[in-house]
Amino acid sequence: MENLELAIERIKKELPGMKLQENEPMSAHSSFRIGGPVRALATPGDVTGLTRLCAILKEQKLAPMLVGNCTNILFPDEGLPDLLLVSTEKLQKLFLLPDGAIYAEAGVSLSKLSSFAQANGLAGLEFASGIPGTVGGALRMNAGAYGGEMKDVVESVVYYYLPEQTLYEISRDNCRFGYRSSIFQQAAGFAILSAVFRLPAGDKDEIAAKMRELGEKRREKQPLDLPSAGSAFKRPEGHYAAQLIDEAGLKGYSVGGAQVSEKHAGFVVNKGGATSHDVYELLMHVRNTVHDKSGIALEPEIIILPPDYCLVDDGPAVHRNRVTVTDVSGETQRGEN
Ligand SMILES: Cc1cc2nc3c(=O)[nH]c(=O)nc-3n(C[C@H](O)[C@H](O)[C@H](O)COP(=O)(O)OP(=O)(O)OC[C@H]3O[C@@H](n4cnc5c(N)ncnc54)[C@H](O)[C@@H]3O)c2cc1C
């Protein structure tokens, strides 16, 4: 706690241009519209600002937690008085590399990324156009929909490894992507900064039509008019979470302001005034009831805070190519992995 207060004082003094919101209510940022104040939310203006911020935090023995659009997180009502969050909101570089691949920084939204691909006649990101997250959050989660996943389209990822204060670039094959999982969630300390997407050429009109079709499917099936964090549970092997929840008679089941969506049983929605406790209790009730009825244990897909975020740990040895800060702007040659 004392270290965090010292870090905040240093950030104000040493990085005076950085946006730093103190005691910021996370209900204003999370797609669930739930969450008390986090001690501080820092928004670096660029990658250099982010690395300088992380250096201060490391010296104070703190590890920050990165956030993108907060569309997959349940923040506690009590707040997180000992946490500093780092938003990637301003990491917005997005351009075509000379070899035709797309370079995108972590804060670029998936809708912007997929529209950019479509405008450049590049196919494969249609699945991502309706996912409300950012490149960073989606790579960490290996987000996916309608048969596509981030692992299918990404070629390499640049991340900052907090314990070593070093930038690395790794190829897709080393990201250990699995169903809603990646190397970036297997240990603390990975800050995803940017990624390169290599996509095949496609017809612009066909790509746009596919994006419209998937958008319509979403609007028809999902409760997009109410705050949520997307699918509440991961898909258990050989089953669909929504079907199991529906068969357990839980569609529409509520705890306080939290409800299993009447439109799509895989979503938990905030009907108004839901607390994190309401959501948590509802998730546990669904999990227990489905387990009693089917013997299947559902695992939440939503990230429930607080986690074990304060320690900088060593993490697995996965790093490949070191890169410099100028490399990640895309201005110099990227190394092969
Ligand atoms: C209406 C709705 C529909 C959705 N549909 C889908 C869907 O079809 N498919 C799907 O997979 N998901 C879906 N989601 C969930 C969510 O949008 C995705 O998981 C998304 O990829 C999360 O991105 P984000 O930027 O919001 O991440 P956040 O919620 O901000 O963060 C998620 C996790 O990633 C970490 N993180 C974020 N940025 C970084 C970074 N730069 N470096 C390291 N770690 C980082 C955070 O610490 C956190 O652990 C949906 C959500 C909603 C609300």
The ligand as an ORCA input file, in Angstrom:
! r2SCAN-3c Opt
* xyz 0 1
  C     -21.603     -8.054    -25.559
  C     -20.327     -8.821    -25.504
  C     -20.057     -9.770    -26.474
  C     -18.858    -10.517    -26.416
  N     -18.632    -11.439    -27.378
  C     -17.489    -12.162    -27.342
  C     -17.227    -13.143    -28.344
  O     -17.997    -13.354    -29.277
  N     -16.073    -13.849    -28.245
  C     -15.168    -13.642    -27.232
  O     -14.135    -14.318    -27.198
  N     -15.399    -12.716    -26.264
  C     -16.523    -11.970    -26.305
  N     -16.748    -11.035    -25.334
  C     -15.776    -10.868    -24.234
  C     -14.682     -9.805    -24.480
  O     -15.138     -8.788    -25.348
  C     -13.424    -10.423    -25.062
  O     -12.850    -11.389    -24.194
  C     -12.362     -9.352    -25.362
  O     -11.336     -9.925    -26.075
  C     -11.784     -8.684    -24.121
  O     -11.057     -7.544    -24.557
  P     -10.919     -6.245    -23.644
  O     -10.073     -5.263    -24.330
  O     -12.266     -5.753    -23.220
  O     -10.159     -6.868    -22.399
  P     -10.366     -6.517    -20.865
  O     -11.720     -6.975    -20.436
  O     -10.002     -5.111    -20.611
  O      -9.290     -7.482    -20.228
  C      -9.424     -8.876    -20.324
  C      -8.143     -9.516    -19.775
  O      -7.072     -9.223    -20.647
  C      -6.050     -8.523    -19.950
  N      -5.511     -7.519    -20.860
  C      -6.169     -6.546    -21.517
  N      -5.326     -5.864    -22.298
  C      -4.104     -6.420    -22.117
  C      -2.808     -6.153    -22.652
  N      -2.585     -5.177    -23.526
  N      -1.781     -6.919    -22.235
  C      -1.965     -7.922    -21.345
  N      -3.159     -8.230    -20.807
  C      -4.223     -7.480    -21.201
  C      -6.707     -7.924    -18.720
  O      -5.774     -7.743    -17.662
  C      -7.737     -8.991    -18.402
  O      -7.118    -10.040    -17.696
  C     -17.924    -10.282    -25.381
  C     -18.200     -9.295    -24.408
  C     -19.369     -8.570    -24.464
  C     -19.641     -7.525    -23.421
*
